[in-house]
Amino acid sequence: MEAYERETIINWSDADPEADIQCYRGRLKTRLDKLAEEYPNECHKVDEHKDGSAYYVIPKSWVKINPPRRYTAEQQAEMTARLRKNTETRN
């Protein structure tokens, strides 16, 4: 199966409290499997297909869109200095 054919699909309606996720991505499946173990009443794996995809149901309140954080040049310089200091302290 080609990469462009391996989709992650998140689907929900306003009427339902849950979202359906179908995915091929290994990292996402691992994360959802762990969540299903930790929160069996909220998250569960419905099915796993021979093609490598898996189907999960989660609360739709768990679906978030998080853009990357933007830093000013000053904040970036401060973080870089802090990282250098921590790295030097370890050695």
Summary of the structure (lengths in Angstrom):
residues: 91
radius of gyration: 19.3
end to end distance: 46.5
largest distance: 56.3
contacts: 188
relative contact order: 0.16
helix: 41%
strand: 22%
